[in-house]
């Protein structure tokens, strides 16, 4: 049975509807604070960061109120990439970290991602325990007036994050004579990303760095890479870098304007890390990872395993198998040596570190030939529709057609009211035919 509030990547939905209200965020803060407070009897601290959505101004105070009502002290950081929050949660030895974001979703959605004291996203087991506390009577969790938490704003969150990132590279690492097109999606990375790249000496052509509360992910960022494509050609840049709303995803393009997805970046890193003898175990992908990536890694004698979709499932499997590289085609890439969750800026630095010796992005990042893959999203009112007999029969029929010629993956989105249908085969017409059969049954 699935979770009541948590999806594949925290809690998410439309603002002022369902779970995304001030009233609910008070309960989330109180419940999460109570759970983590009971684990650690010493310093009771929560750290909160957010992306740039207008709704953050209504949801953050409610969340803070819930936390301090339960006796947690709170530090607020303002806009900061998700992994920056995870890193600082660990560095500051806090009980927990909370990122207020809806990631790549439009401005009218929001939500939160929870991190434990180790900087890791929470397991399903812990989420279920917090859900029980959310539905419990709040009076049992409220603190004595003398024991209420305090709130303090920290203004140097981005600077601390930048320093942590820089420490992972040699002191003489610089990006002088490197032209970079950067799209921050008008999101959480709009301060840290340009500041870091410019401090390393790069010439940066910035886009998506003027958030107004409503323009996050709006025809920009990793879900709209056409912007970096055209700008790279126009400015004769060596590479284009595009983040999503909370900067935990990265999509790139080479100097010719060709889009580079997460699978290609993972392939490049795996090959490089293996040659440098820093690859540990192998690579964790997901059910969505292109078969071309799997074949390439196999040819290089690099182990490859798939997890469920979602970077926290990737990280859980990486931890279980003691691997230090994993990620998703969508650009969530986890560098286990450096991070506990996807970090677009960290991955960008790792790629740029490889490019600094005069390598061309088109040569470095086009590693394997992908198997043709088509992904279609169907908006639905009820995601359980794929469990109905009509849909089940259609899926069975489509799988029978595809058998031996490719693969199909049909799943509920964990973050949006959508059914995601992915087909993979050298026969594009067959993919389209199978997707059409399934879509018809869902609609």
C-alpha positions in Angstrom: 0.0 0.0 0.0 1.4 3.4 -1.0 1.9 6.4 1.2 -0.9 8.8 2.0 1.0 12.1 1.6 4.5 11.3 0.2 5.1 10.5 -3.4 8.3 9.3 -5.1 10.0 12.6 -4.3 8.4 14.1 -1.2 5.0 15.8 -1.0 3.8 17.8 -4.0 0.7 19.3 -5.5 -1.2 22.4 -6.5 -1.0 25.3 -4.1 -4.0 26.0 -1.8 -5.5 22.6 -2.7 -5.3 19.2 -1.0 -2.0 18.8 0.9 -0.4 22.1 -0.2 -2.0 24.5 2.2 -0.7 26.5 5.2 -2.8 24.3 7.5 -1.3 21.1 6.2 2.3 22.5 6.2 1.9 23.3 9.9 1.0 19.7 10.5 3.9 18.5 8.3 6.3 20.6 10.3 4.9 19.5 13.7 4.9 15.8 12.7 8.4 15.8 11.1 9.8 17.8 13.9 8.3 15.5 16.5 9.7 12.4 14.8 13.3 13.7 14.5 13.2 15.4 17.9 12.5 12.0 19.5 15.4 10.4 17.8 18.0 12.9 19.1 17.7 14.3 22.5 20.5 16.9 22.2 20.4 19.8 19.8 16.9 20.1 18.2 17.5 21.8 14.9 15.8 21.9 11.5 17.1 23.7 8.4 14.8 25.0 5.7 15.6 26.1 2.2 13.3 26.8 -0.8 13.1 27.5 -4.5 11.7 30.8 -5.8 7.9 30.1 -6.0 5.6 32.9 -4.8 3.8 30.3 -2.7 7.0 29.8 -0.6 6.1 33.0 1.2 2.9 31.4 2.5 4.1 27.8 3.0 7.4 28.5 4.7 5.9 30.4 7.7 3.3 27.6 8.3 6.0 25.0 8.2 8.2 27.0 10.6 5.3 27.5 12.9 4.7 23.7 13.0 8.4 23.0 13.8 8.8 25.6 16.5 5.4 24.6 18.1 6.9 21.1 18.5 10.1 22.5 20.1 12.5 22.5 17.1 14.9 25.4 16.5 14.8 26.5 12.9 17.4 28.0 10.5 15.9 29.4 7.3 18.3 29.7 4.3 16.1 31.2 1.5 16.6 30.1 -2.1 19.3 27.3 -2.3 19.7 24.2 -4.5 18.3 21.0 -2.9 21.7 19.3 -2.5 23.0 22.5 -0.9 20.4 22.0 1.8 21.3 18.3 2.2 25.0 19.2 2.5 24.4 21.9 5.1 22.0 19.6 7.1 24.9 17.2 7.5 27.6 19.9 8.0 25.5 21.7 10.7 24.6 18.4 12.4 20.9 19.3 12.3 18.2 16.8 13.1 16.6 17.3 9.7 16.5 19.4 6.5 13.4 20.5 4.6 13.4 21.8 1.0 10.3 23.7 -0.1 10.0 23.0 -3.8 8.0 21.3 -6.6 11.2 20.7 -8.6 10.5 20.9 -12.3 6.8 21.5 -11.9 5.1 24.9 -12.8 4.9 27.8 -10.4 1.4 26.9 -9.2 2.6 23.7 -7.7 4.7 23.4 -4.6 5.7 20.8 -2.0 8.6 19.6 0.2 11.4 17.2 0.3 12.6 15.9 3.7 16.2 14.9 4.6 17.5 13.1 7.6 20.6 14.2 9.7 22.8 12.2 7.2 21.6 14.3 4.3 19.7 11.4 2.8 16.1 11.5 1.6 13.8 9.6 3.9 12.9 5.9 3.3 9.3 4.8 2.8 9.4 3.3 6.3 10.2 6.6 7.9 7.7 8.5 5.7 5.0 6.1 7.0 5.9 6.9 10.6 5.7 10.6 9.9 2.4 10.2 8.2 1.0 8.6 11.3 2.1 11.6 13.3 0.5 14.0 10.7 -2.9 12.3 11.3 -2.5 12.2 15.1 -4.0 14.7 17.4 -1.7 17.7 17.4 -2.2 18.5 21.1 0.0 15.5 22.0 2.9 16.9 20.0 2.7 20.6 21.0 5.5 21.8 23.2 5.3 23.4 26.6 5.3 27.3 26.0 8.7 27.4 27.7 10.1 24.8 25.3 9.1 26.4 22.0 11.8 26.6 19.3 13.5 29.7 18.0 13.9 30.9 14.4 17.0 32.4 12.8 17.7 33.4 9.2 21.1 32.5 7.8 22.2 34.7 4.8 25.4 32.7 3.9 23.8 29.4 2.8 24.8 29.8 -0.9 28.4 30.8 0.0 28.8 27.8 2.3 27.4 25.5 -0.4 29.8 27.0 -3.0 32.8 26.5 -0.7 31.9 22.8 -0.1 31.7 22.3 -3.9 35.0 23.9 -4.6 36.8 21.8 -1.9 36.1 18.7 -4.0 38.5 19.9 -6.8 42.2 20.9 -6.9 42.9 24.5 -5.8 44.3 25.4 -9.2 41.1 24.3 -11.0 39.8 27.2 -13.1 37.5 27.8 -16.1 39.4 30.6 -17.7 38.8 30.9 -21.5 35.6 28.8 -21.1 32.4 30.1 -22.5 29.3 28.6 -20.8 25.6 29.2 -21.4 23.7 28.7 -18.1 20.0 28.4 -17.6 18.9 28.3 -13.9 15.2 28.0 -14.7 14.5 31.1 -12.5 14.8 28.6 -9.7 16.8 27.8 -6.6 20.2 27.8 -8.4 20.0 31.3 -9.6 22.4 32.7 -7.0 24.9 29.9 -6.5 25.4 28.7 -10.1 26.5 32.0 -11.8 28.5 33.0 -8.7 30.5 29.7 -8.6 31.2 29.5 -12.4 32.2 33.2 -12.6 34.5 32.8 -9.5 36.3 30.0 -11.4 37.0 32.4 -14.3 34.4 31.3 -16.8 32.6 33.7 -19.1 28.9 32.9 -18.3 25.9 33.8 -20.5 23.1 33.6 -18.0 19.4 32.9 -18.5 16.7 32.1 -16.0 18.3 34.1 -13.2 15.6 36.7 -12.7 12.9 34.9 -10.7 9.6 36.8 -10.0 7.8 34.0 -8.2 5.8 33.0 -11.2 8.4 32.3 -13.9 10.1 29.2 -12.4 10.4 26.5 -15.1 8.4 28.7 -17.5 9.8 27.9 -21.0 13.3 27.6 -19.4 15.4 25.1 -17.5 16.1 21.4 -17.9 12.6 20.7 -19.3 13.0 23.3 -22.0 16.6 22.8 -23.3 15.9 24.6 -26.6 17.0 27.8 -24.9 20.5 26.7 -24.2 20.7 25.1 -27.7 20.1 28.4 -29.5 22.2 30.4 -27.1 25.3 28.1 -27.3 25.3 28.5 -31.1 24.7 32.3 -30.9 27.5 32.9 -28.3 29.9 30.2 -29.7 30.1 28.7 -26.2 31.8 25.4 -25.4 28.8 24.0 -23.5 25.3 24.7 -22.3 24.1 23.9 -18.8 20.4 23.8 -17.8 19.0 23.1 -14.3 15.5 22.6 -13.0 13.6 24.5 -10.4 15.5 23.2 -7.4 18.8 22.5 -9.3 19.0 18.8 -8.6 18.7 18.0 -12.3 21.0 18.9 -15.1 20.6 18.7 -18.9 23.4 19.9 -21.1 24.2 20.6 -24.8 27.4 20.4 -26.6 29.1 23.2 -28.7 27.0 22.1 -31.7 23.8 22.5 -29.8 23.1 18.8 -29.4 21.1 18.0 -26.2 22.9 15.7 -23.7 20.7 13.9 -21.3 21.4 12.2 -18.0 22.2 8.9 -19.5 25.0 10.3 -21.7 26.5 12.2 -18.7 26.4 9.1 -16.6 28.2 7.1 -19.4 30.9 9.7 -19.7 31.5 9.9 -15.9 31.5 6.1 -15.6 34.1 5.7 -18.3 36.2 8.5 -16.9 36.0 7.3 -13.3 36.9 3.8 -14.3 40.0 5.0 -16.1 40.9 7.0 -13.0 40.2 4.1 -10.7 37.6 6.0 -8.7 34.5 4.1 -9.9 33.3 2.0 -7.0 31.3 -1.1 -7.9 29.5 0.1 -11.0 26.4 2.2 -12.0 22.8 2.3 -10.8 20.3 3.5 -13.3 16.5 3.3 -13.3 13.7 1.5 -15.2 13.8 4.5 -17.5 17.5 4.3 -18.4 18.1 3.8 -22.1 19.2 0.3 -23.1 22.0 1.9 -25.0 23.5 3.0 -21.7 23.3 -0.5 -20.3 24.9 -2.0 -23.5 27.7 0.6 -23.4 28.6 -0.1 -19.7 28.5 -3.8 -20.4 31.0 -3.3 -23.2 33.3 -1.5 -20.8 32.9 -4.3 -18.2 31.1 -1.9 -15.8 28.3 -3.4 -13.7 24.9 -1.9 -14.2 21.7 -2.3 -12.2 18.3 -0.6 -12.4 16.2 0.8 -9.5 12.7 2.2 -9.4 12.3 5.7 -10.8 13.3 8.5 -8.4 16.7 9.6 -7.3 16.1 8.5 -3.7 15.6 4.9 -4.9 18.8 5.2 -6.9 20.7 6.4 -3.8 19.2 3.7 -1.7 20.4 1.0 -4.1 23.8 2.7 -4.4 24.2 2.6 -0.7 23.1 -1.0 -0.4 25.5 -2.2 -3.2 28.3 0.2 -2.2 28.3 1.9 -5.7 29.3 5.6 -6.0 27.6 6.6 -9.3 24.0 6.5 -10.3 21.2 8.6 -11.8 18.3 9.1 -14.1 17.9 10.0 -17.8 16.0 13.2 -16.6 19.3 14.5 -15.2 19.1 13.5 -11.5 22.7 12.3 -11.1 24.2 11.3 -7.8 28.0 11.4 -7.4 28.3 9.2 -4.3 31.7 10.5 -3.4 30.4 14.0 -3.1 26.6 14.0 -2.6 23.6 12.2 -1.1 21.1 13.4 -3.7 21.0 14.8 -7.2 23.1 17.9 -7.6 23.1 19.7 -11.0 25.9 22.1 -10.1 28.2 19.4 -8.8 27.7 17.3 -11.9 28.3 20.4 -14.1 31.7 21.0 -12.3 32.7 17.3 -12.8 31.9 17.6 -16.5 33.7 21.0 -16.8 36.7 19.6 -15.0 37.0 17.0 -17.9 36.5 19.7 -20.5 39.1 22.1 -19.3 42.0 20.3 -21.1 40.6 21.4 -24.5 38.3 18.4 -25.0 35.2 19.2 -27.0 31.8 18.6 -25.4 30.6 16.9 -28.6 33.5 14.4 -28.3 33.3 13.9 -24.6 29.5 13.7 -24.0 28.2 11.7 -27.0 29.3 8.4 -25.6 26.8 5.8 -26.9 24.1 5.5 -29.5 20.8 5.5 -27.7 18.0 3.1 -28.5 15.0 5.1 -29.9 12.8 5.9 -26.9 9.4 7.7 -26.8 7.9 9.0 -23.6 4.3 10.2 -23.5 2.5 11.7 -20.4 -1.3 11.3 -20.1 -3.0 13.7 -17.7 -5.6 11.7 -15.6 -8.0 12.5 -12.8 -7.3 9.1 -11.1 -3.9 7.5 -11.5 -5.3 4.1 -10.5 -7.0 3.9 -13.9 -4.1 1.7 -15.1 -5.3 -1.0 -12.6 -8.7 -1.2 -14.3 -9.5 -4.2 -16.5 -9.7 -2.2 -19.7 -6.2 -0.7 -19.2 -4.8 -4.0 -18.0 -6.0 -5.7 -21.2 -4.6 -2.9 -23.4 -1.2 -3.0 -21.6 -1.1 -6.8 -22.1 -1.9 -6.5 -25.8 0.8 -3.8 -26.3 3.4 -5.9 -24.4 2.6 -8.9 -26.6 3.2 -6.7 -29.8 6.4 -5.4 -28.4 7.7 -8.8 -27.1 11.2 -9.4 -28.6 11.4 -6.0 -30.3 11.9 -3.7 -27.4 10.2 -2.8 -24.0 7.4 -0.8 -22.6 7.2 0.9 -19.2 3.8 2.2 -17.9 3.8 3.9 -14.5 2.1 6.4 -12.3 3.9 9.7 -11.9 4.9 10.2 -8.3 4.9 13.9 -8.6 2.1 14.9 -11.1 -1.4 13.7 -12.0 -0.1 11.8 -15.0 0.4 8.3 -16.3 3.8 8.0 -18.0 4.1 5.6 -21.0 7.6 4.8 -22.3 8.4 2.7 -25.3 11.9 1.6 -26.4 12.6 -0.1 -29.7 14.5 0.3 -33.0 11.0 0.2 -34.6 9.6 3.7 -33.9 6.2 2.8 -35.6 5.9 -0.1 -33.3 6.5 2.1 -30.2 3.8 4.6 -31.4 1.3 1.8 -32.1 1.8 0.3 -28.6 1.5 3.7 -26.9 -1.6 4.5 -28.9 -3.3 1.3 -27.7 -2.5 2.1 -24.0 -3.5 5.8 -24.3 -6.8 4.9 -25.8 -7.7 2.6 -22.9 -6.6 5.3 -20.3 -8.6 8.1 -22.0 
